[in-house]
Amino acid sequence: AVFYALSTFSTTYNTTAMRSLCSLTFAAACVTDFLDGYLARVLNATSQFGAFLDPVADKLMVSTALILLTATGSTDLGVSLLSLSDFAFSADAFVSLAIACVAAPTAVITLREIAVSALREWMAKRGLQDVVKVGFWGKCKTTVQMIAVTLML
């Protein structure tokens, strides 16, 4: 996320090479996150703290990247839409549409992640953490999100 922020907020570094570096950095973080969990399970080195912190770290990583993409990438999308259009709409209308198309899903995804984390915390305080523990489909969702964000960067 740091490399992406540098590449988008600074015109000096806003190059294809820097965006590729951002994508590779995010992908490397995703791979190390997977390896961390895999090795913890294989080596039987899991802990309650790790089980709590890993999903939080995943959510922070994905949400931060989505927010950065929303703040910076949506203008690029608006310009792309404008260049593909044969209609006589203003550039501002297309940029606004692009922002809405990127911001709305980002808001929904981020709010869902916060709600799930809050639900897990509340259930854990009630002694029912096993009811809402991370399952197979949650891991699939996180994997798909991480792949999608890597491609968008």
Buried (B, 14 or more C-beta within 10 A) or exposed (E): BEBBBBBBEEEEBBEEEBBEBBBEBBBEBBEEBBEEBEEBEEEEEEEEEEBBEBBEEBBEBBBBBBBBBBBBBBBBBBBEBBEEEEEEEEEEBBBEBBBEBBBEEBEEBBEEBEEBBEEBEEBBEEEEBEEBEBEEEBBEBBEEBBEEBBEEB
